[in-house]
Amino acid sequence: MAARAADAGSRVAVPVELRRERRMVCVEYPGVVRDVSKMLPTLGGEEGVSRIYADPTKRLELYFRPKDPYCHPVCANRFSTSSLLLRIRRKTKRKKGVPGPEAHPEVTFDMEILGIVSTIYKFQGMSDFQYLAVHTEAGGGHTSMYDKVLMLRPEKEAFFHQELPLYIPPPIFSRLDNPVDYFYRPETQHREGYNNPQVSGENLIGLSRARRPHNAIFVNFEDDEVPVQPLEAAVHSWRRVCTNPVDGKVEEELRKLFEIRPVWSRNAVKANISIHPDKLKVLLPFMAYYMITGPWRSLWIRYGYDPRKDPDAKNYQVLDFRIRCGMKYGYAPSDLPVKAKRSTYNYSLPITIKKTANQLGPMQGLGPSGMAGSRKSASNKYKLKDSVYIFREGALPPYRQMFYQLCDLNVDELQKIIHRNDGAEESCTERDGWCLPKTSDDLRDTMSLMIRQTIRSKRPALFSGPAKADGGKEPLTYESGEDEEEEEDFKPSDGSENEMETEVLDYV
């Protein structure tokens, strides 16, 4: 091997040292890069590239006009690779004193391995449509509208009243950036006598499928009567799913819960019994009906029990509480040590290549073949922490919006507000139930002040004011109604019918 290398002249194998500590990311840029300082902003800068790289499910976006808010990006897919980044220098040494073409320069190459490339982004899709802020005149000329539609600085009132051509950019472009073949399916052939399912005309627009038949009974506050027993379909569904002794035990546990307390939220049930969420969807309609509006909205109520006729049912009313944040409270939403249930900032485009792992399908592994897994469910596998439905002083809620039942507010100050009219309840109203008017507002004010004190103790740096002599605590006084109107981030609920829309959609 050594002799062959010597005969080959310059073809000599040399050992190289890999710098394994330097791992790099490669981006196959779809263009000729002449100025790196201008190329990097099209990818979002170093901060934007780092943020995309930290999330394997995100695609790298390239904006050919980064300063144009109407520029539509081109997306790159992420792949794993095993490559090297090399730096090769070509050195030419000319021989002195040798005339003309006989002077063959001596050429050498110096190679250096800069690092290992483990991730690469490739732009494999087509560039999508670009919609420019340009007006086409009648004569075929084009006029730019950027200086008229983009507000780059504070403008006077005349800026908003100027005459402009109609400019409405499309709300969405194509979902896919690669051409796909659409295979038209033949029209479905039904048997003789088949009739199409009836679809409600109220929800005709936007339907992607017909409504599923549900087994839950929904009751409005205005309804005269409440159901006393479940639907036959609900009984049949639960008997079909209840296939092992553990399910029967869970049924008895839930029955005892409704004997102790006739009204429960789903989170409260999940914090007291251990049951698979898909089975709970079948068990709850078997045990209780669902109230849609009124002071017991979003709650499950035992069959035959009407809270509108029992003054003691005010203990089970729901309170829609949201953590207040803003400059007047001393902390911004980003400063809160409480996470949001959802965030638009974490929204992933539907063209994302990598999807999350497939979840367990409905009822998968819950039948007789899932006996091994059912033994696990006897423990606390599916149980939630009691903080998802109980409010305690000194503890922060797990989410910024919570639905509490009044009996689960474990603070004496709050219970005094709830029971101010004990024995003097006259009527049950849709907004306040059996409580005095504005009771929910008083509860929110007091709870907000408690949370403010808790945040102050956990993060004192957020509050720049001087510390109080009593250790930073503030008196539990209500805020004025005028201040309440200034709050824009979160407003108290007036009894919206859609606050638990997610739960309702499980049954439609």
Beta strands, then each sheet from edge to edge (+ up, - down):
strand 1: 23-28
strand 2: 60-62
strand 3: 74-93
strand 4: 106-122
strand 5: 134-136
strand 6: 142-144
strand 7: 218-219
strand 8: 263-264
strand 9: 288-291
strand 10: 299-302
strand 11: 318-322
strand 12: 391-392
strand 13: 401-405
strand 14: 409-410
sheet 1: 1+ 4+ 3- 2+
sheet 2: 5+ 6-
sheet 3: 7+ 9+ 10- 8+
sheet 4: 11+ 13-
sheet 5: 12+ 14+
end
